[in-house]
Amino acid sequence: MVTIIGVKESQKENGEVFYKLKLQGGVEMVQSKSSGKMYLTARTCYISTTFDGETCKRLIGSQLTGAVEKVQTEPYDYTVPDTGEVISLDYSWEFSPIEPEAKAANQ
């Protein structure tokens, strides 16, 4: 399950406004590569909608069946907001309407 936690207004190349919903997966335990300490995190991503802004705002807190999954991409530079550090990534996070357990059972 994922939860809708926010709304983002975006603009198409032609200037038309559309809205994206920010989705968050479940809490995960992760070990820091630098310190070795454990911490909690949750995967997030955005998904485009055909809804207006008010409808999107009303959807915050709703849950959807699915998961936020890591997807391989071409390498790109990403600036870490808190530190300004520029790092190279080769993945992004995307919504999948299929729960991970259901995927494993079908393979």
N, C-alpha and C positions, 0 to 999 in steps of 0.2 A: 504494500500500500504506500502511496505517496500522499502528501498533504499540500494543498495550495496555500502558500504562505505570503504571497505578494503579487503585485501587478507592476508591469513596466510599460510605459508608453513608448512606442517606436515609430519610425517614419520610413516609408518606402522611398525609393529613389525619386519617384514622381511627387513626393511631398505628402502623400496620403498617410494619415495617422492610423496605426493599428495597435492592438494590445497583446502583450504576452503575459502568461501566468508563470510565476516562479513556483516550482515544485520542489519539495524536500522529501527525501527518502527517510528510512528509519535510522535510528542512532547506531553508530558503529564504533567499535573500539579499535584504535590504530596505534602503532608504535612509532615514535619519532625516529627518523633515520639519523638525526644529529645527536640527540640526547639519550635515546633509548627508552625514554619515559612513555607511558601509555597516556592517551588522551581520547576524548570522545569527539566525534564529528558526525556530520550527516551530508550526504551527497545532495547537491542542488543543480537544477537546470531550469531553462525557460522553454515554454512551448507557446507557439503562436495561436491566436484565437480569431474568431470572426465576431466576438462580442464587443459591445461598447464598454467604456471605462467603468460605468456604474455597475453593470452586470458582473464584470470581472471582480470588482471590490466585494460584491455580495458573495462571491464564490470562495473568498478567503476562509480557510478552516475546513473546506470540503475535502473529502478523501476520494482518491481514484485507485482502482486496481491497477497495479503495475509497479515499476521500479525505475530508479535512476541508474543508468549503466554507463560504464566507461567504454568509449568508442575510439578506435585508432584513427588519427588524422594525419595530414601532412604536417611536418614540424612548423611551429610558429612561435614568435616571441610573445611573452606575457609579462606584464609589469605587476609585481606583488604590491597591492595597494598600501599595506602597512609600512613597507620598507623601501619601496621604490626600486627594489632589485629586479633586473630583467632576467628572466629564465626562459629556456627553450622547452616547449611541451610538444608532445606528439599524440595527444588524446584530448577528447572533450567529454562532457557528460550529456547524455540524451535520455529522454523518457522512453521506456518500453512498456507497452500495455500488457505485457506478459510477466507475471511474477517469476522470479528466479527459480523457485521450486518447480513450477509448472514447466519451465523450459528444460530443466534437468530431467524431468520425468518423460518428456517427449523425445529425448535424444538417445 
